Amino acid sequence: MKHRVVVLALDGLLPFELGIPQRIFGLALSSDPHDRGRKLYEVVTCSVRPPGPVSTDADFTITVERGPEALATADTVVIPASYELGPVHEEGRLSGELAAAFAYIRPGTRLVSICTGSYVLAAAGFLDGRPATTHWSSADHFQQLFPKVRVDPDVLFIDDGDVLTSAGVAAGIDLCLHIVRRDHGTAVANDVARRTVVPPHRDGGQAQYIQRPVPEAQFATTTGARAWALGRLDRPILLRDMAQQESMSVRTFTRRFREEVGISPVQWLTRQRVERARQLLESTDLSIDQVARDAGFGTPTSLRQHLQAALGVSPTVYRRTFRAGRS
């Protein structure tokens, strides 16, 4: 059966963010040769009230055809941002109708928020003692309102197992792609990203606010060095080699790289190698030794350490998980 994603539409919602789960999860198709093209998720939208109109922050309303009882059928609940959260935003508590709606959610349901949707999860108590994020401009207020939450204002999203939170707007795309990747592997997530025309992977630890996301014309960029590095991940890559691709000093290159990408060149390179290893483990029968060499980690021990740090599993367990999912 398809995994059921129920999106909770609240008054004052942002239409862009409401559409993210439908777009990302709705495009996720099975890559199994036996049922290739089968939709992997069923995405439905509900309101906290009986079916009817829900206001948005735009000059139109939307009509939602399901009431809160749809939450009882969810495997995953997604709460997009809203600008009309009332007591949730002002006092840190759920309104009566929100509390009644949340009562429908079954124990063990995966909970996901986009942007200020995290306020709703926090007000319901789901984030107490847990790491979470929200839009950077709301982070201070969020922390003051919910002191039990371990707020990280600098990341794109946080995966804490059964509860996941993202920063604002486009970070919701990153989080939903991450969930598809977690559920069904890199190949499925990359296919969704290609058809959505977005980057296939921005790591959750990447900074929300990058100083110069679109470099000014008078500044050189690090784009060429990144492309050069991606073409030779299986070989040693030194920071000075990357800097030389852009005719910069190591110091200037490192500063410019952080401004454009949000993390250091070494962090970025490690993440690209982890991503390469994931693709090889999922899609090939190469030995762990060969995967380690082709991804640029050199030895199985190094691959195991980096994969464990990034994903919490060994290469063998990771491969077995996604091979089992296709059988």
C-alpha positions in Angstrom: 0.0 0.0 0.0 1.1 3.6 -0.6 2.4 5.6 2.3 -0.2 8.2 3.1 0.9 11.8 3.6 -1.8 14.1 5.1 -1.1 17.8 4.8 -2.8 20.0 7.4 -4.0 23.3 5.8 -4.3 26.1 8.4 -5.9 29.5 7.9 -3.3 32.0 6.7 -1.3 29.3 5.0 1.4 30.1 2.3 0.3 28.5 -1.0 3.8 27.8 -2.1 4.6 25.7 1.0 1.2 24.0 1.0 2.1 22.7 -2.5 5.5 21.3 -1.7 4.4 17.9 -0.2 2.0 17.3 -3.1 4.7 18.1 -5.6 7.6 16.2 -4.1 5.8 13.1 -2.7 3.4 13.0 -5.6 6.2 12.6 -8.1 8.0 9.8 -6.2 7.7 6.7 -8.4 8.9 3.1 -7.8 12.1 2.1 -9.5 11.5 -1.6 -8.9 11.5 -3.4 -12.3 8.4 -5.3 -11.2 6.2 -2.2 -10.6 8.2 0.6 -12.2 6.2 3.9 -12.2 3.9 3.0 -9.3 3.3 6.0 -7.1 4.9 5.5 -3.7 2.9 8.1 -1.7 -0.7 9.1 -1.6 -1.0 12.8 -0.6 -4.2 14.3 0.7 -5.0 17.7 2.3 -7.2 18.3 5.3 -8.4 21.2 7.4 -9.0 21.5 11.2 -12.7 22.1 10.4 -15.2 20.3 8.2 -14.6 20.6 4.4 -14.7 24.1 3.1 -12.7 27.2 2.5 -9.3 27.9 4.0 -7.7 31.4 3.9 -4.2 32.0 2.5 -1.8 34.9 2.7 -2.5 35.6 -1.0 -5.5 37.2 -2.6 -7.4 33.9 -2.9 -8.8 31.1 -0.7 -8.6 27.4 -1.3 -11.3 24.8 -0.8 -10.3 21.7 1.3 -12.4 18.7 0.8 -11.4 16.8 4.0 -11.8 17.5 7.6 -9.5 16.7 10.6 -10.6 13.0 10.7 -8.2 12.5 7.7 -5.3 12.8 10.2 -6.3 9.4 11.6 -5.3 7.8 8.3 -1.9 9.4 8.0 1.5 7.6 8.0 3.1 11.1 7.8 1.5 14.4 8.8 3.0 17.6 7.2 2.2 21.0 8.7 3.2 23.9 6.3 3.6 27.5 7.5 0.8 29.8 8.4 0.6 33.5 9.2 -2.5 33.1 11.4 -1.5 30.8 14.1 -3.2 32.8 16.9 -2.5 31.4 20.4 0.1 29.0 18.9 2.3 31.9 17.9 1.3 34.3 20.7 1.1 32.0 23.7 2.6 28.7 22.7 -0.6 26.7 23.0 -2.9 25.0 20.6 -6.4 26.4 19.9 -9.3 24.2 20.8 -9.9 23.1 17.2 -6.2 22.4 16.6 -6.0 20.3 19.8 -9.1 18.3 18.6 -7.5 17.8 15.2 -4.3 16.5 16.7 -6.2 14.0 18.8 -6.9 12.1 15.6 -3.2 11.5 14.9 -2.2 7.9 15.7 0.9 7.2 17.9 3.9 6.5 15.8 2.8 8.8 12.9 5.8 10.7 11.4 5.4 14.4 12.0 6.9 17.0 9.6 6.8 20.8 9.7 7.8 23.4 7.1 8.9 26.8 8.2 6.7 28.1 11.1 4.6 24.9 11.0 7.2 24.0 13.7 5.3 26.3 16.1 2.3 23.9 15.9 4.4 20.8 16.7 6.1 22.7 19.6 2.8 23.9 21.0 1.5 20.3 20.9 4.6 19.2 22.9 6.2 17.0 20.2 9.4 19.0 20.2 10.1 19.1 23.9 13.7 18.2 24.6 14.3 17.6 20.9 16.3 19.5 18.2 14.3 21.5 15.8 14.5 24.4 13.4 12.3 27.0 11.8 12.7 30.1 9.6 15.7 32.0 10.7 13.8 35.2 11.2 11.5 33.5 13.7 14.2 31.5 15.6 14.7 33.8 18.5 10.9 34.2 19.2 10.5 30.4 18.7 13.1 29.7 21.3 11.7 32.2 23.8 8.2 30.8 23.4 9.3 27.1 23.6 12.4 27.0 25.9 12.3 23.2 26.1 13.0 22.9 22.4 16.7 22.7 21.3 16.5 25.3 18.4 19.1 25.3 15.7 18.5 28.5 13.6 21.3 27.9 11.1 20.3 24.6 9.3 18.0 23.8 6.5 16.3 21.0 8.2 16.6 18.6 11.1 15.7 14.9 11.0 15.1 13.6 14.5 13.6 10.3 13.4 9.9 10.4 13.7 9.8 14.2 13.9 11.4 16.4 11.2 11.4 20.2 10.9 12.6 22.5 8.2 13.5 26.2 7.7 11.4 28.4 5.5 10.1 28.2 2.0 12.5 26.2 -0.3 14.0 24.4 2.7 10.7 22.5 2.7 11.6 21.1 -0.7 15.0 19.9 0.7 13.3 18.2 3.6 10.7 16.5 1.5 13.4 15.2 -0.9 15.3 14.0 2.1 12.3 12.0 3.3 11.9 10.5 -0.1 15.6 9.6 -0.1 15.4 8.2 3.4 12.3 6.1 2.5 13.2 4.9 -1.0 16.8 5.8 -1.8 18.9 8.2 -3.8 17.7 7.1 -7.3 14.0 7.8 -6.5 14.8 11.2 -4.8 17.1 12.3 -7.7 14.4 11.4 -10.2 11.9 13.6 -8.3 14.5 16.4 -8.1 15.2 16.3 -11.9 11.5 16.5 -12.7 11.0 19.3 -10.2 14.1 21.1 -11.6 15.7 21.6 -8.2 19.1 20.5 -6.7 18.9 16.8 -5.9 20.5 17.2 -2.5 21.2 20.1 -0.1 22.3 18.7 3.2 20.2 19.5 6.2 23.3 21.0 7.9 23.8 23.6 5.3 23.3 27.2 6.4 19.9 28.8 6.0 21.3 32.2 5.1 24.2 32.3 2.7 26.0 35.6 2.5 26.3 35.7 -1.3 23.9 33.0 -2.8 24.1 34.8 -6.2 27.6 36.1 -6.6 28.0 39.7 -7.7 29.4 40.1 -11.2 32.7 41.5 -10.1 33.5 38.5 -7.9 34.9 35.2 -9.2 32.9 32.1 -8.1 33.8 28.6 -7.0 31.5 26.9 -9.4 34.3 25.7 -11.7 36.2 24.1 -8.8 33.1 22.3 -7.6 32.5 20.9 -11.0 36.1 19.9 -11.3 36.0 18.1 -7.9 32.8 16.2 -8.8 34.5 14.8 -11.8 37.3 13.3 -9.8 35.8 12.2 -6.5 37.7 8.9 -6.7 41.0 10.6 -6.5 42.7 12.7 -3.8 41.6 16.3 -3.8 43.5 18.9 -1.9 42.1 22.3 -0.9 44.9 24.0 -2.8 44.0 22.0 -5.9 40.5 23.4 -5.8 41.7 26.9 -5.2 44.0 26.6 -8.2 41.1 25.9 -10.4 39.8 29.4 -9.7 43.3 31.0 -9.6 42.7 32.0 -5.9 44.7 31.7 -2.8 43.5 29.0 -0.4 42.4 31.6 2.1 40.3 33.6 -0.5 38.9 30.4 -2.0 37.8 29.1 1.4 36.1 32.4 2.3 34.4 32.7 -1.1 33.3 29.0 -0.9 31.6 29.5 2.5 29.9 32.6 1.2 28.4 30.8 -1.8 27.7 27.3 -0.4 27.3 27.8 3.3 29.8 25.2 4.4 33.6 24.7 4.1 35.1 23.0 1.0 36.2 20.0 3.1 32.6 19.6 4.5 31.2 19.9 1.0 33.6 17.4 -0.4 32.9 14.8 2.3 29.1 15.2 1.7 29.6 14.7 -2.1 31.6 11.5 -1.4 28.9 10.2 1.0 26.3 10.9 -1.7 28.4 9.1 -4.3 28.8 6.1 -2.0 25.1 6.0 -1.4 24.4 5.9 -5.1 26.9 3.1 -5.7 25.6 1.0 -2.7 22.0 1.3 -4.0 22.5 0.8 -7.7 25.6 -1.4 -8.2 27.0 -4.8 -7.0 30.4 -3.3 -6.4 32.2 -4.6 -3.3 32.5 -2.3 -0.3 36.2 -2.0 -1.0 35.5 -0.8 -4.6 32.7 1.6 -3.4 35.1 3.1 -0.9 37.7 3.7 -3.6 35.2 5.0 -6.2 33.7 7.4 -3.7 37.1 8.7 -2.7 37.3 7.4 0.8 40.1 5.0 0.0 39.4 2.3 2.5 36.3 0.4 3.8 37.1 1.7 7.3 37.0 5.3 6.2 33.8 4.7 4.2 32.2 3.0 7.2 33.2 5.9 9.5 31.8 8.6 7.2 28.6 6.7 6.4 28.0 6.0 10.1 28.5 9.7 11.0 26.2 10.9 8.2 23.5 8.3 8.2 23.9 6.2 11.4 24.4 2.9 9.5 27.2 0.9 8.0 27.6 0.4 4.2 26.4 -3.2 4.4 23.3 -2.3 6.4 22.5 0.7 4.0 22.8 -1.6 0.9 20.7 -4.3 2.5 18.0 -1.8 3.5 17.5 -0.5 0.0 17.9 -3.8 -1.8 15.2 -5.3 0.5 13.0 -2.4 -0.3 13.1 -3.3 -4.0 12.6 -7.0 -3.5 
